[in-house]
Amino acid sequence: MDKSLLHTVYDTEIFRKKGHELIDQLADHLEDKLQQNSGNAIHWNEPDKELAFWKAFLEKGDENQLFSEITKRTTYIHHPHYIGHQVTPTAPMTALTGMISSLLNNGMAVYEMGMSPSAIERVVTDVLCKKIGFDMTSGGVLTSGGTLANLTALLTARKVNVKTDIWNEGTQQRLGIIVSEEAHYCVDRAAKIMGLGEQGIIKIPATKDFRMDTSLLEEKYKQAQDSGIYIFAIIGSAPSTSTGMFDNLQEIADFAKSKQLWFHVDGAHGGAAIFSPKYKTLLKGIDQADSVVIDGHKMMMMPALTTALLYKKSAHTNLTFSQKADYLLTESELEDWCNSGKKTFECTKTMMSIHWFTMLKLYGEDVFNAYVTHLFDMGEQFAQIIQQHPQFELAVAPMSNIVCFKYVDTTLSSEAQNGQNQAIRQALLEDGEFYIVQTKLRGVHYLRVTVMNPFTKETHFENLLAKICRLAITV
Ligand SMILES: *Cc1c(COP(=O)(O)O)cnc(C)c1O
């Protein structure tokens, strides 16, 4: 054992030097990627080859190349040709807040282990609640991702709406939630984790434009009730992930009210539109939700993972987990806003609130409006280009920055067209100039883009389509 290693680990001069080098390297990376009109969004490597590279690197790689190799061997989220998944090109300032969090490591489970991030979390969640349209009795928490936030919200919903104390005593009762068939799979997972089973997930079929068909709510509710299921919550997607289509939240809110259901809005992707005067109409009814989820790492330019879970009644946040951990938490029955560990899954969590606060402080709320509004506009622009192109077809006219489309070769059967679009997407990945993804909707294979980079322009879209046309002949 070599104890002097510990001095090396904490050597502040090495940290200073490496830190400056890293900032320079990352700034070069940004300069090289942002606002590019050419170059690759990814240098694709087969998983087995990548694995072999890193095994060898651990043995004999040059440690001075470590950070640059990691950077090079990723998907370049900041490149305008990255139009794939919903993860945002981070605002560079939030990489700095990420570094503060990583170094200071205040775990935040209790106030005294993170005074500033705890108080800041309160400030940030209050801003979001107000923007949603909630009143002074609202409140929220930040947590690690939309998946965990949706599960947390549904646990709160069950606690509030089911009379028995399931958290402590378990239950034999058959419980259920209502959700669109198009909802993110994490809602399914949450329900399964909560023991609702397949029969407890009442799936509402979507309309032809992939939004919850609210005309079926009454009938599906009654069917479930007649089969002995007690429904305690309904979830609206804002928007659903595959197609980016928003459920009609107002109609869901009205239904929830009539049946006294907990109304949860999964706004992981599009909840940020509360900041957009142009697009917030898509969220009409969100102010009537009992809980709302908004991801910071999707439409708000922050590093993964950070998600806001906002409640109409802040008192509900304290009910979710009533398990006692007396060594951590005060007994107080009063609202204990500053000890976030009481209200979140995490015990230790990152100082994630400082990303949100820094964005608000440096750029103001309007930065979220600028980002969301511009990107949703770009989704519309891309859709128009698709529509005008004889070789392409939209799955549905988009409501957001998520656009599903396919290459159309009418000489092929629909089965063969599925194969062709799948092959196109694989060829695009291996080529690397553009990064887009894919999805299957009602048996049809679509290419899928999410416009996430504010510098992706019309010419990029046109170049992408031209490339797809060239690839279509070769695949
Ligand atoms: C991305 C997404 C999620 C999952 O959120 P994570 O932060 O990736 O866990 C849930 N719901 C919707 C609608 C999403 O788009």
The ligand as an ORCA input file, in Angstrom:
! r2SCAN-3c Opt
* xyz 0 1
  C     -37.542     11.372    -21.645
  C     -38.882     11.133    -21.087
  C     -39.041     10.464    -19.874
  C     -37.881      9.855    -19.133
  O     -37.118     10.846    -18.538
  P     -35.589     10.568    -18.084
  O     -35.183     11.900    -17.584
  O     -34.874     10.110    -19.309
  O     -35.631      9.522    -17.029
  C     -40.315     10.321    -19.370
  N     -41.371     10.806    -20.031
  C     -41.267     11.450    -21.210
  C     -42.491     11.967    -21.880
  C     -40.005     11.635    -21.772
  O     -39.894     12.265    -22.945
*
